[in-house]
Amino acid sequence: MVGDTADTGDTADTGDTADTGDTGTLPPMPDFSLLDVNPTSPTSGQMVSLGSFQGKVSAWYFGHST
């Protein structure tokens, strides 16, 4: 971001050009939908997608177990 000073003195990002010209805007994410299998969720049993949470902060976790 413009005026970002959080990385001052940070050597872990040497050669990092990802912040160059950062405008604070990310490209849109591809849309997908998944079945909500959380029995305590208000949308349990329904298909949910990124569009279901448009304008809201959301976090997505993709777990896998064998």
C-alpha positions as CSV (number, residue, x, y, z in Angstrom):
1,M,0.0,0.0,0.0
2,V,1.1,3.5,-0.5
3,G,2.8,4.7,2.7
4,D,3.2,1.2,4.0
5,T,6.1,1.2,6.5
6,A,5.4,-2.2,8.0
7,D,8.2,-3.8,6.0
8,T,10.9,-1.3,7.0
9,G,14.1,-3.2,7.7
10,D,12.5,-6.5,6.7
11,T,15.0,-8.6,4.9
12,A,12.7,-11.6,4.4
13,D,11.1,-10.0,1.3
14,T,14.4,-9.2,-0.5
15,G,13.6,-8.9,-4.2
16,D,9.9,-8.9,-3.5
17,T,8.2,-6.7,-6.1
18,A,4.6,-7.6,-5.1
19,D,4.1,-4.3,-3.3
20,T,5.3,-2.1,-6.2
21,G,2.5,0.2,-7.2
22,D,0.2,-1.4,-4.7
23,T,-3.2,0.4,-4.9
24,G,-4.9,-1.7,-2.2
25,T,-7.2,-3.3,-4.7
26,L,-7.1,-7.1,-5.4
27,P,-8.3,-8.7,-8.6
28,P,-11.6,-10.5,-8.3
29,M,-11.5,-14.1,-7.2
30,P,-13.0,-16.8,-9.4
31,D,-16.5,-17.8,-8.2
32,F,-17.2,-21.2,-6.9
33,S,-19.8,-22.8,-4.7
34,L,-19.6,-25.5,-2.0
35,L,-22.1,-27.3,0.1
36,D,-22.3,-26.0,3.7
37,V,-21.9,-29.1,5.8
38,N,-21.7,-27.3,9.1
39,P,-24.8,-28.4,11.1
40,T,-24.7,-25.3,13.3
41,S,-24.5,-22.9,10.3
42,P,-27.6,-20.9,9.3
43,T,-26.9,-22.0,5.7
44,S,-26.4,-25.7,6.5
45,G,-27.3,-27.9,3.6
46,Q,-27.2,-25.1,1.1
47,M,-24.7,-24.2,-1.6
48,V,-22.7,-21.1,-0.6
49,S,-20.3,-19.1,-2.8
50,L,-18.2,-16.0,-2.7
51,G,-21.2,-14.0,-4.0
52,S,-23.1,-15.1,-0.8
53,F,-20.8,-12.9,1.2
54,Q,-20.3,-10.0,-1.2
55,G,-19.5,-6.8,0.7
56,K,-18.7,-8.8,3.9
57,V,-15.5,-10.0,5.4
58,S,-15.2,-13.8,5.1
59,A,-12.5,-16.4,5.7
60,W,-12.4,-19.7,3.8
61,Y,-10.6,-22.9,5.0
62,F,-10.2,-25.9,2.7
63,G,-9.3,-28.9,4.8
64,H,-8.6,-32.5,3.7
65,S,-8.3,-35.6,5.7
66,T,-7.7,-39.2,4.9
